[in-house]
Amino acid sequence: MTYSADIAEAARETARVTAAVTPDQLAGPTPCADYDTRTLVNHLVAYTGIGMELRARREPHPEGLDTRDFTAEPGWQAAYTAQLDRSVAAWSEPAAWEGEVNGMPAEGMAGMLFLELCLHGWDLARATGQDYAVADATAERLLDKVREYAQMYRDYKGFVEAAEVPEGAGALETAVALSGRDPYWAG
């Protein structure tokens, strides 16, 4: 099953959030305890921008991608938006969803990339005083993916234990909490 439309919506929202980041916010804290905003942005660009397209095309990550400071480059926000467009286009191709990517079923890889895109997009929104909003169906897809991969992410120290949410919390809040983030984080 493919969910290119959910990936596209999350990419649009994450691009919107990224476009509003100001240079003075880059040193600020984020809901990810190990990342300041600059580190979060660089991770986001490397893995959900460039890496997402490369995974769809079964191409290796270039050397130094994980240490590059994209925020030091002029026009980094527009470049990231353009890269997200290429990533969305790559995952819109039926062939991207077939076979394996790095020994994992392609749908599983897409799910993990979608999860990263949404959660780190949410992290960036919170870190910069913005809201992160996707349609209910996309939030439900995210919640499904967080439930599917939460233990694996915890095993690899990508998530901490789930946070509490009140009964009746929406899918986005619940997904954020299940990933170990405080859905009400405010800095």
C-alpha positions in Angstrom: 0.0 0.0 0.0 1.3 3.4 -0.9 0.5 6.7 0.8 2.2 9.3 -1.4 -0.5 11.8 -0.6 0.3 11.7 3.1 4.0 12.1 2.4 3.2 15.1 0.1 1.1 16.8 2.7 3.7 16.3 5.5 6.3 17.7 3.1 4.3 20.8 2.4 3.7 21.4 6.1 7.3 20.8 7.0 8.5 23.1 4.2 6.1 25.8 5.4 7.5 25.5 9.0 11.1 25.5 7.7 10.5 28.6 5.6 9.6 30.6 8.7 12.7 29.7 10.7 14.9 32.8 11.4 18.6 32.8 11.9 18.3 33.9 15.6 16.2 30.7 16.3 18.9 28.3 15.1 20.7 28.1 18.5 17.4 27.5 20.4 16.3 24.3 22.1 14.0 21.7 20.6 11.8 18.9 21.9 14.7 16.6 20.9 16.9 16.9 23.9 20.1 16.1 21.9 19.4 18.7 19.2 19.4 22.5 19.1 17.4 24.0 16.2 20.4 24.1 13.8 21.2 20.4 14.4 17.5 19.5 14.0 17.3 21.5 10.7 20.4 19.8 9.4 19.1 16.4 10.3 15.8 17.2 8.7 17.3 18.4 5.4 19.8 15.5 5.2 17.4 12.7 5.9 13.9 13.9 4.9 15.0 16.0 2.0 18.0 14.5 0.3 17.9 11.1 1.9 14.2 10.5 1.2 14.8 11.0 -2.5 17.9 8.9 -2.5 16.1 6.0 -0.7 13.3 6.1 -3.3 15.8 5.9 -6.1 18.0 3.3 -4.3 21.0 5.6 -4.4 23.6 5.8 -1.6 23.9 8.9 0.7 26.8 11.1 -0.3 29.8 11.3 2.0 29.5 14.0 4.7 25.7 14.4 4.4 25.2 13.8 8.1 27.8 16.5 9.1 26.9 19.2 6.6 25.6 22.6 7.9 22.9 23.3 5.4 21.8 26.4 7.5 25.1 28.1 6.6 24.3 28.0 2.9 22.5 30.9 1.3 18.9 30.0 0.4 18.9 26.8 2.4 15.1 27.0 3.1 14.2 27.3 -0.6 16.7 24.6 -1.5 15.1 22.3 1.1 11.6 23.0 -0.2 12.8 22.2 -3.8 14.5 19.0 -2.4 11.3 18.0 -0.7 9.4 18.4 -4.0 11.9 16.0 -5.6 11.6 13.5 -2.7 7.8 13.6 -3.0 8.0 13.1 -6.7 10.4 10.1 -6.2 8.0 8.5 -3.8 5.1 9.2 -6.1 6.6 6.7 -8.6 5.1 3.2 -8.2 8.5 1.6 -8.6 9.7 3.3 -5.4 7.2 1.2 -3.4 8.4 -2.1 -4.8 11.1 -4.4 -3.6 13.5 -3.4 -0.8 15.5 -0.4 0.2 18.7 -1.3 2.2 17.3 -4.7 3.0 14.0 -3.4 4.2 10.7 -3.6 2.4 10.2 -0.3 0.5 6.9 0.4 2.3 8.7 0.1 5.6 11.4 2.5 4.6 8.8 5.0 3.3 7.0 4.6 6.7 10.1 5.5 8.6 10.9 8.4 6.4 7.3 9.7 6.7 7.6 9.3 10.5 10.9 11.3 10.5 9.4 14.0 8.3 6.3 14.5 10.4 7.9 14.2 13.9 10.9 16.4 13.1 8.7 18.8 11.3 6.6 19.0 14.5 9.8 19.4 16.5 10.9 22.3 14.4 7.5 23.9 14.5 7.5 23.7 18.3 11.2 24.9 18.6 10.3 28.0 16.5 7.0 28.9 18.1 4.8 27.5 15.2 2.0 25.0 14.9 2.3 21.9 12.9 -1.0 20.8 11.3 -1.8 18.0 8.9 -5.2 16.5 7.9 -6.7 14.0 10.2 -6.0 11.1 7.8 -2.4 12.0 7.6 -2.2 12.3 11.4 -3.8 8.8 11.6 -1.2 7.4 9.2 1.5 9.0 11.4 0.0 7.4 14.5 -0.1 4.0 12.8 3.6 4.4 11.8 4.6 5.5 15.3 2.8 2.5 16.8 4.5 0.2 14.3 8.1 1.5 14.8 8.1 2.9 18.3 9.8 -0.1 19.9 12.5 -0.3 17.2 13.2 3.5 17.6 13.4 3.0 21.4 15.8 0.1 21.0 18.1 2.3 18.9 17.6 5.3 21.2 15.7 7.4 18.7 12.6 7.5 21.0 12.3 7.6 24.7 9.4 6.2 26.7 6.0 7.5 25.7 4.6 10.7 27.3 1.1 10.9 28.7 -1.7 12.5 26.8 -5.2 13.2 28.0 -8.0 10.8 27.0 -9.5 12.0 23.8 -6.3 13.5 22.4 -6.1 13.7 18.7 -4.0 11.4 16.5 -1.1 14.0 16.0 -0.9 14.6 19.8 -1.0 10.9 20.5 1.7 10.1 17.9 4.0 12.8 19.3 3.5 11.4 22.8 4.0 7.8 21.8 7.3 8.9 20.2 8.4 10.1 23.7 7.9 13.8 23.0 5.8 16.1 25.2 3.0 17.1 22.9 2.7 20.4 24.9 6.4 21.3 24.8 6.9 25.0 24.7 10.6 25.5 25.1 
